[in-house]
Amino acid sequence: MKSADLVTETDILALDPEEISRFLVRQRREKRTERLDVHLDEVLKEILAKADEFVPSEAGSILLDDPRAKLGRTSTNRLTFIAAFGKLGECLLGKSIPAGQGIAGHVYSNGEPYMARDAASDVHFYRELDEESGYVTRSVVAVPVFVGESICGVLELINRASGSEYDTEDLALLETFAGYISSSIQNALDVIRVRELARHDDLTGLFNDRFMHVRLGEEVQRADRNQTPLSVIFMDLDFFKRVNDRYGHLVGSQVLHEMGGVLNAWAPPGAVIARYGGDEFVAILPGHDVLLAVRAAEALRKAVSANQFLHGMPEGVHGPIQLEVPVTCSVGVASLQEHVPPVGDVRQRQNALLRLADSAMYQAKARGKDQVAVAQPEA
């Protein structure tokens, strides 16, 4: 590669945005993995392309740690190649190395830029990758990647495109570029955060009703297209008005906040859970036929009934607050295939599915509350 033949974004490989998101969970409000609107893979490709403009190289990569594996010691963590270019780009993508080994590990551990003019003789060089691939790493320059005040990974370039060794000027250029790296990632995360906040309910941390309607429409389309099951659970707390009337709205809000935790702990894989309004909640259950949905609804009913609300809430004037009003729930279940006729557009079908689950919930209340009811098929 000549120095003028700079790498473009089309030459750079990156993991899928959904995979990348787990390496940046430190900046996210929810631990659930949702498809991100911001294309993090494109952000990382642009970063590597710009780095190659600063210091033209044969190969380069971005490695990020796993924030959930951080236990106070970098040696317990690993660095994963999430974007790369060069001959080994495809082989490296998704591979991980110990966070305390290699030049990348040294930079990650110390938080300082590093240059190895002769990689083969460098004490920090990690030879295993070259031995596995047959690639020859001559020289390396690497800088830490920060998000906020925390180091989260490393950007490294390998073998200067001109064929000469990297020098102190290259290191200085890349060190200057490190600020651009951090701000680019932070900007992407800020956009994600804003969008996340726009679709979440502040009190419970669950999705809001606006986002729930969007997702329900998408899931109805997917279920119709792939002929896969889809069900909806509509849940309402029993006697919640009594909680507000007896203990005040502050306690009522705390109960709703804790309900968010109960629902998150209960959620089946792939479920989309939203606060519909007041003390009503909706769970979209892809892949659930009516029988699976009823089992999930019954498990939810039991989880709510067994939960000790206000545990750990600050004491009131007369000591700890203990609810004497039972907090239970009535749950309605409706299934797209079993209960909604195969006619009408997506909006009509999603509205019918939600309406039927809501009606079933009222049937559960009419039968005595704290129970599950199943919708009747709509003609």
N, C-alpha and C positions, 0 to 999 in steps of 0.2 A: 504494500500500500504506500503510495506516495503521500507526502505531507499535504498535497492539495486535494487528495481524494478523501474528503471528510466523510465520516459515517453519517447517514441520514436516519431518521426515525424508522424508515421502512427496513433498515438493516438490523434493527435492534429487536430482540425478543424479550417479552415480559410475561409473567404469570397473569392469569385471568384476574380482573379487578376484584372478584369475590374472594379469591385466594389471597390477594394482596391485603385485603381489608383486615384479615386476622392479625397481620403483623403491625397494624396501626390501631388496634383495639384500645390502646392506652388513651387515645384521643376521642373515643366514641362513648356515647352515653349508654348505649345498650350493649350487652354481650352477645345478643343474638346476631347472627350474620344475616343481613339483608342486602339485596342487590343494590349497589351504590349507583347514584345518577352520575356522579363525577367519575370519569374514566381515569383511575389511578395508573393504569398501565400506560396510558398516553403521556401522563405527567412524568413518569419515570423514563420513558423513552426519550422525551424531550430533554430531560436532565442529562442523560448519557450522551445524546447528540451534541449538546452544548459543551459538555466536558471535553469531547473529542475536538471541538473547535478550539478550545483553549489550549489543549495539549494533544495534538494528533497522535493516535496510538493504534496498534494492531488489534487490541482487544480491551474490553473494559466491562465492569459489572457493578451492580449495587447489591449489597448484602444487608439484610435487616435481621434483627434479633426477634425472638418471640417474647413479647412483654409478659405473657402469663408464666413463663419459665424463670423469670427473674426472682431469685431468692436471696439477693444481696451479694452474690458472688458471680462474676462473669464466667467462671469456669463451669458453672452448672447450665449455662445457656448454649445455644448454637446460633450460628449465622447462616441464613439461607439466601441463595442466589435468586433474587426475584426479577432481575432484569440484566441482560448481558448482550454484548455484540462480539463479533470475531469468530474464528473457526470453531471455537469450543462453546459458543453461545448456547446452542441447542442442548449440548451435553450437560452444561452447568446448571441450566434453569431448573430450579426446584431442589437441587442438591444442597446439603448443609455441611458445615464444618464446625468443630468445637470453637466456641467464642474466645477461648484463651490461646488458640494456636494459630500459627501462620502470621503473615504480615497484616492481614485484615484483622485477625484476632488481637494482635499487638496494638493496632490503632484503636480498635474498639475498647480494649482494656484501659488504655492510657488517655484516650480522648485527644491525641495529638497527631498531626500529619506525620507521615513517614515516607522515606525514599530508600530504595535498595538499588544502587547502581549495578551491582552484580548479584542477582538474586541467588544464584547457586551457592555462593559463599556466605550469604546472609544467615545469621543465627535464627531469625524468625521465619524463614521461608518454609512454607508447607509443601513438601515435595510430592505428596501422594497424588495430587491431581495431575501433575505432569507425568508421573510414572504410569498412571492409569490410561492416560490419553496419548502419550508420546509427544505432547506439545513441549516446546522449549521456552521457558520463561527466562528472559535475559535480565530485564530490569522492571521494577514496580514502583509506582507512586500511589499513595493512598491517603484519603482524608476522612475524618469522622463525619457522620451525618447526625445532626441534632434536630429534635423536635422540641421547641421550647428550650428548657434548660437540660433536657435529658438526652443522652446519646442513645440512638436507636439503631445505628448501623454504620456501614462503611461504603465509600465509593473508591474503587481502585482501577487504575489504568495499567496495562501491561504492554511492554515492548514499544518504545517510541517508534512512530511510523517512519521516521527518517533512517532508522537503523542504529542511531547513536544511543548512548545512555541518557537517562533522564538527568537533569541537572537542578541546581538550586532555584533557577528561574522557573522551571516547570513546577516545582513544588510550591513556590510562592504563588504562581498563577492559579494552581488548583486550590490552594488554601483560600485565596480570594473568592474563588468560585464556590467554595463550601457554603458561604453565606447565601448564595443564590439557591443552592440545593435545599437548605433548610426552609427558606421563605417559600419556595415553590411547593414543597410538601405541606407546609403549614397552611398556605392559601387554599390548597385542595381540601385539607381537613376542615378548614373554617367553612367552606362552602357546604361540605357534607354535614357539618354540625348545624348550620342554619336550616338546611333542608330537613334534617332529622327533627329539629325543634318544631318546625312548621307542621309536621305530621304526627306529633306526639301530644298527649294530654299532660299538662304540667303536674296535675295532682297525683295521678297514678303512675305516670311513666309509660303507660300503654299507648297504642296508636289512638288517634282521635277518629271521630265518626266520618270526617271528610276523607281521610286516607283509607278507612275501612271500605267505603263505597267504591273507591277506585280499585282496591285490591280484590274486592268481591267480584266486580265486573271482569277483571283479568282472570280470576279463577274459574268463573262460569265459562268464559271463552275457552280456557284451556281444557276444562272438563268436557265440554261439548266436542272440541276438536280431537281430543285423545280418547274419548269415551272412557273416562276415569271417574271414580266416585267423588262427590263433593257434598259436604254437609255443613250446616250452620247451627250453632248453639246460641240461644238468646237467654240471658240470665238476668234476673232482677233480685235484689236483696229483699228479704222479708222483714217487715216491721222497721224499716230504716227510718221512717218518719218519727217513730217513737224514740229512736236513738237521738235524733236531732232535737226533738221537743224536750226530752228529759235531761240530756247532758250538754246540749248546745251544739252549734254548728262547728266549733273547733274540734270537738270529739268526733262528730260525724265526718269531717274532712279527714281526720286521722284514720278512721275506719276505712274510708275509700282508698286512702293512700296505701294502707296495708293490704287491701284487696288486690291492688296491683301486684304486690309480691306473691300473694297466694296464687293468682292466675299465672304469673310467670313460672312459678315452681311447678304448677300442674300441667302447663302447656305441652301437648303432644308435639313430636317433631313436625316442623313445617306449618304449625298453626299460626294464624294471624289473629292477635287478640286486641280488641279495642274497647275503650269506654264509649258507649253509645250516647250517654247523657245521664246526668243525675247518678242514680245507683244502678243503671242498666249497663250490661256488658255483652259484647258479641264476640264469638270465637268462630273464625272460618277454618274449617278442617278439610284440607285437600286430602284425597285418598281415603276418606272415611265414608263408607256406606252407612245406612241408618243404624245397623247393629253396632258397628264400631263407634259411631257417634253417641249412641245411648250409653255405651260403656264409659266413654270419656265423660259424658255429662254426669253420670252417676258418681264417677270418681271426683269430679269437681264439686258436686253437692256435698259429698262426704268431707272433702278438704276444707270447704267453707265452714261446715258445721263443727269440725274438729279444731279449727284454728282459734288460738287464744288472742283475741284482738286487744289492743292497747297494752300489750306486754312491753314494758320498757318505756311507756309514755311517762313524762314528768308527773309527779304527784300533784293532786289538787290541794285545795285549802284544808280538806279534812282527810288527807292521806291518799293512797293510791286509788285511781279510778278503776272500778270494776263494773263491767256492763252487766246489769241485771236483766236487760232486754236481750233475748237470744238473737244472734246474728246467723241466720240461715239464708238459703236462696231457693228460688223456684226457677226451674230450667226447662226451656222448650227446645225441641230438636226437629229440624227439617232437613230432608235430603233432596238434592236436585233431581236425581234419577227417579226416586220413589214417589216424590210428592209434587213436583212441578211438571205440568204438561210440556211436551217438546214443541211448543209453538211460541211465536213472538220473538222480538229481538233480545239482545243481551240485557239491556236495561230492564225490560219487562220481566225477564226471567230472574234476574238478581233481586228485583223488588219483590217478586212473588215468593222467592225463597226466604227472604228476610221477614216478610209479612207472615208467612206460615210458621216460622220459628217463634215469632213474637206472639202469635195467637196460641201456640202450644204452651208458651210460658204462662199466659193468662189462664189456660186450662189447669196447669199445675197449681196456680194460686187458688183457683176456685175449688180444687179438690182438697185443700187443706194446707197448702204451702209445704216447703222443704221436701220437694219431690220433683221428679222428671216426667214430662209429658211429651208425647210424639205427635207431630202434626198429622192431619188427615189429608190424603191426596186431594189436590185441587182439580175439579173437573175442567 
